[in-house]
Amino acid sequence: MGGATSEGGNVYAWCRQVLRLGRDEEIEAALAALPPDGHGLTVLPHLAGERSPGWRGGRRGAISGLRLDTSGIEIVRAALEAVALRLAAVYGLLVPCASSGTTIVASGGAIGHSRVWTQIIADALGHPVTWSAEPEATSRGAALLALEALAS
């Protein structure tokens, strides 16, 4: 049971490369200064297709609502919010199967460098998010599920 997305780090890396926004600290400060959904943009973050929950590899990304004064940081904020909403959609499908008091753990290089993005995700999920520095988080999670199943 689970849900995979490929939007997260890929979308953030694409934004950094294409928009040429500067150093991590500058991006983080600028993202923090923007209010949630204050950009007027809608982003479909399917730059590498859609994985969960629809599994449509041919999907493509889109940005709607661009204006002459739209800034690169507004595009990044909208993209990160879109990824968070995709994660919330997957979470909504998984939460009925989870036990109460479940901890939400996030991992990956992009989210690990952005407390703002971690908060965006927590807001979208409606629950706190704990960050993990585990380099092989997916493998570790699969191993923990296997151990739990063996103990039953």
C-alpha positions as MATLAB code, in Angstrom:
seq = 'MGGATSEGGNVYAWCRQVLRLGRDEEIEAALAALPPDGHGLTVLPHLAGERSPGWRGGRRGAISGLRLDTSGIEIVRAALEAVALRLAAVYGLLVPCASSGTTIVASGGAIGHSRVWTQIIADALGHPVTWSAEPEATSRGAALLALEALAS';
ca = [
       0.000    0.000    0.000;
       1.381    3.387   -0.887;
       1.573    6.092   -3.457;
       4.496    7.318   -5.463;
       4.971   10.755   -6.949;
       7.726   12.044   -9.175;
       6.734   15.681   -8.964;
       8.649   16.755   -5.853;
      12.355   17.141   -6.313;
      12.067   17.017  -10.088;
       9.775   20.050  -10.188;
      11.944   22.011   -7.768;
      15.106   21.171   -9.752;
      13.390   22.205  -12.989;
      12.344   25.531  -11.454;
      15.872   26.202  -10.186;
      17.435   25.364  -13.546;
      14.979   27.171  -15.807;
      14.198   30.196  -13.649;
      17.785   30.727  -12.393;
      16.709   32.003   -9.013;
      19.945   32.130   -7.052;
      21.202   30.512   -3.881;
      19.153   28.218   -1.652;
      19.059   30.728    1.215;
      17.748   33.482   -1.074;
      15.076   31.213   -2.548;
      14.015   30.023    0.912;
      13.684   33.579    2.238;
      11.708   34.700   -0.831;
       9.382   31.674   -0.604;
       8.772   32.366    3.081;
       7.849   35.982    2.307;
       5.040   34.979   -0.084;
       1.579   34.266    1.313;
       0.008   30.887    0.506;
      -1.701   30.960   -2.890;
      -0.896   34.663   -3.186;
       0.467   34.313   -6.715;
      -2.743   33.681   -8.683;
      -1.153   30.750  -10.526;
      -2.344   27.204  -11.108;
       0.324   24.589  -11.777;
       0.000   20.995  -12.922;
       3.359   19.590  -11.784;
       3.430   16.590  -14.139;
       6.792   17.379  -15.748;
       7.661   13.666  -15.663;
       4.105   12.377  -16.100;
       1.685   11.470  -13.340;
       2.321    8.609  -10.972;
      -0.099    8.245   -8.034;
      -3.010    8.171   -7.986;
      -3.785    8.091  -11.725;
      -0.603    6.509  -13.106;
      -0.748    8.396  -16.415;
       2.801    8.623  -17.734;
       1.827   10.762  -20.703;
       0.569   13.694  -18.591;
       2.396   16.992  -18.989;
       2.910   19.999  -16.767;
       1.215   23.369  -17.175;
       1.280   26.833  -15.634;
      -1.845   28.979  -15.883;
      -2.397   32.543  -14.751;
       0.936   34.077  -15.797;
       1.046   37.885  -15.933;
       3.687   40.343  -17.063;
       4.662   40.916  -13.431;
       4.747   37.230  -12.398;
       8.069   36.555  -10.702;
      10.129   33.399  -10.827;
       9.712   32.913   -7.101;
       5.925   33.043   -7.507;
       6.188   30.249  -10.077;
       8.302   28.192   -7.663;
       5.865   28.784   -4.794;
       2.919   27.776   -7.002;
       4.773   24.652   -8.179;
       5.645   23.600   -4.617;
       2.050   24.165   -3.538;
       0.866   22.053   -6.483;
       3.182   19.209   -5.463;
       1.891   19.496   -1.890;
      -1.678   19.213   -3.143;
      -0.743   16.094   -5.149;
       0.752   14.591   -1.993;
      -2.439   15.503   -0.120;
      -4.487   13.666   -2.762;
      -2.401   10.520   -2.262;
      -2.570   10.973    1.518;
      -6.352   11.224    1.333;
      -6.472    7.795   -0.289;
      -4.077    6.235    2.227;
      -5.307    7.748    5.497;
      -8.343    5.434    5.846;
      -5.899    2.507    5.970;
      -3.542    4.103    8.507;
      -3.724    3.724   12.252;
      -4.557    6.758   14.338;
      -1.603    8.808   15.473;
       0.420    7.998   12.368;
       3.551   10.123   11.883;
       4.070   11.654    8.456;
       7.735   11.461    7.486;
       9.150   13.256    4.453;
      12.530   12.662    2.872;
      14.564   13.755   -0.102;
      17.148   16.373   -0.875;
      14.826   19.108   -2.127;
      12.430   19.023    0.817;
      15.317   18.539    3.222;
      16.706   21.912    2.218;
      13.400   23.769    2.500;
      11.565   24.233    5.765;
       9.110   26.426    3.839;
       8.227   23.542    1.517;
       7.911   21.192    4.490;
       5.391   23.627    6.001;
       3.518   23.940    2.685;
       3.136   20.151    2.651;
       2.075   20.056    6.313;
      -0.556   22.709    5.585;
      -1.862   20.765    2.577;
      -2.058   17.546    4.597;
      -3.466   19.205    7.687;
      -0.859   17.408    9.819;
       2.705   18.057   10.963;
       5.483   16.620    8.810;
       8.671   15.170   10.273;
      11.739   15.315    8.061;
      14.053   12.310    7.739;
      17.694   12.468    6.718;
      17.607    8.760    5.775;
      19.259    8.526    2.317;
      17.281    5.403    1.359;
      13.924    6.287    2.884;
      11.840    4.247    0.440;
      13.915    1.110    1.045;
      13.810    1.676    4.790;
      10.022    2.107    4.718;
       9.586   -1.093    2.710;
      11.823   -2.966    5.163;
       9.838   -1.663    8.147;
       6.560   -2.742    6.542;
       8.021   -6.180    5.866;
       9.194   -6.504    9.480;
       5.784   -5.476   10.754;
       4.076   -8.019    8.491;
       6.419  -10.779    9.671;
       5.684   -9.948   13.302;
       1.934  -10.387   12.766;
];
